[in-house]
């Protein structure tokens, strides 16, 4: 894949912290970002389902990156912009976004420099007219000619993975109150719900070192983070979190076929 410069913000925003990072470059230089090795079937992933959400306490204050000041919009209402979109992938999968959530490259999410967090937006690829709906929960891209950074799944849906960038139209979806519902035509209700998160229980053992080795092997294979939970005198190795039920089930079946047949899903606690 052609390397492209993507600059999402993957830590909570703090003016002092970002200023320190901008002086040395830090993780905002995305030279080593990459696509996943074994992605699931992305054609089955749903659009984000727009709804009213209070803006987060994190990620909505004025901030500075690479010696440039940014001021977040007070509302997403009436926001429309055309420009270039990019996407970010495996390098940031599992890291925290600007509002403290975990970035899942297989979810329909996005990073934006000034839209309030969280907010929703319809993104249309102007070349092929394909559209997606994403939930904005991160900051970026900090590249002068790009207006939005999409998740890997959203970029796939827009047909822009080959080139890495695309000319798009971004239209914010705004709600004035919790009683409002989205009436758009591009986001159809599905039977598969978006879960708050799942982990896949892989194996339990008293040997923490052994489980750490297995965890590293699984991360290299599936590009999914993991955790060790202590319970009943054992360490439990669990992969995740995985935000969508459909993706969690697909990954579970793959794990079962590849050496861990007793694996099962557990809800985020």
PEFENGI-V944303 format. One record per pair of residues at least 24 apart in sequence whose C-alpha atoms are under 6 Angstrom apart, sorted by sequence separation. I is the first residue (numbers start at 1). J is the second residue. D is the distance in Angstrom with one decimal. If there is no record, write none. Layout:
I_J_D ; I_J_D
//
This chain:
6_30_5.7 ; 5_30_5.8 ; 109_134_4.7 ; 111_136_5.6 ; 108_134_4.9 ; 109_135_4.6 ; 110_136_4.7 ; 113_139_5.1 ; 109_136_5.6 ; 111_138_4.2 ; 112_139_4.9 ; 113_140_4.9 ; 111_139_4.7 ; 112_140_4.9 ; 130_158_5.5 ; 206_234_4.8 ; 111_140_5.1 ; 205_234_5.3 ; 206_235_5.8 ; 205_235_5.4 ; 204_235_5.5 ; 204_236_4.4 ; 203_237_5.6 ; 202_237_5.6 ; 112_148_5.1 ; 202_238_5.6 ; 111_148_5.9 ; 201_238_4.4 ; 111_149_4.9 ; 200_238_5.2 ; 59_98_5.1 ; 110_149_5.5 ; 199_238_5.8 ; 200_239_5.0 ; 59_99_5.3 ; 98_138_4.7 ; 110_150_4.4 ; 199_239_5.3 ; 58_99_4.8 ; 73_114_5.6 ; 97_138_5.1 ; 110_151_5.6 ; 126_167_5.7 ; 199_240_4.6 ; 72_114_4.3 ; 73_115_5.7 ; 109_151_5.4 ; 126_168_5.2 ; 199_241_5.1 ; 22_65_5.5 ; 125_168_4.6 ; 198_241_5.3 ; 22_66_4.3 ; 124_168_5.3 ; 197_241_5.7 ; 198_242_5.1 ; 124_169_5.2 ; 197_242_5.3 ; 13_59_5.3 ; 105_151_5.0 ; 108_154_5.4 ; 123_169_5.6 ; 197_243_4.3 ; 18_65_5.6 ; 105_152_5.1 ; 106_153_4.9 ; 123_170_4.7 ; 196_243_5.9 ; 15_63_4.9 ; 122_170_5.8 ; 195_243_5.8 ; 15_64_5.7 ; 122_171_5.1 ; 195_244_5.4 ; 121_171_5.4 ; 194_244_5.0 ; 195_245_5.8 ; 121_172_4.1 ; 120_172_5.9 ; 121_173_5.2 ; 120_173_5.3 ; 35_89_5.5 ; 36_90_5.5 ; 34_89_5.7 ; 35_90_5.7 ; 34_90_5.5 ; 33_91_4.9 ; 48_108_5.6 ; 56_117_5.9 ; 85_146_5.6 ; 202_263_4.8 ; 55_117_5.6 ; 84_146_4.7 ; 85_147_6.0 ; 87_149_4.7 ; 201_263_5.4 ; 55_118_5.7 ; 84_147_5.9 ; 85_148_5.0 ; 86_149_4.9 ; 87_150_4.3 ; 88_151_5.7 ; 89_152_5.5 ; 201_264_5.3 ; 83_147_5.9 ; 85_149_5.8 ; 87_151_5.6 ; 200_264_5.6 ; 200_265_4.6 ; 199_265_5.8 ; 199_266_5.2 ; 198_266_5.6 ; 198_267_4.6 ; 50_120_6.0 ; 198_268_5.2 ; 197_268_5.2 ; 86_164_5.9 ; 86_165_4.6 ; 85_165_5.4 ; 85_166_5.3 ; 84_166_5.4 ; 84_167_4.5 ; 83_167_5.5 ; 84_168_5.8 ; 11_96_5.7 ; 48_133_5.5 ; 83_168_5.6 ; 10_96_5.3 ; 11_97_5.6 ; 12_98_4.5 ; 47_133_5.2 ; 48_134_5.2 ; 82_168_5.6 ; 10_97_4.4 ; 11_98_5.3 ; 82_169_4.3 ; 10_98_5.8 ; 81_169_5.8 ; 81_170_5.3 ; 80_170_5.6 ; 80_171_4.6 ; 79_172_5.4 ; 76_172_5.9 ; 77_174_5.2 ; 76_174_5.8 ; 52_175_5.5 ; 52_178_5.1 ; 9_139_4.7 ; 8_139_5.6 ; 9_140_5.6 ; 94_225_6.0 ; 8_140_4.2 ; 7_140_5.5 ; 8_141_5.1 ; 7_141_4.4 ; 6_141_5.9 ; 7_142_5.0
//
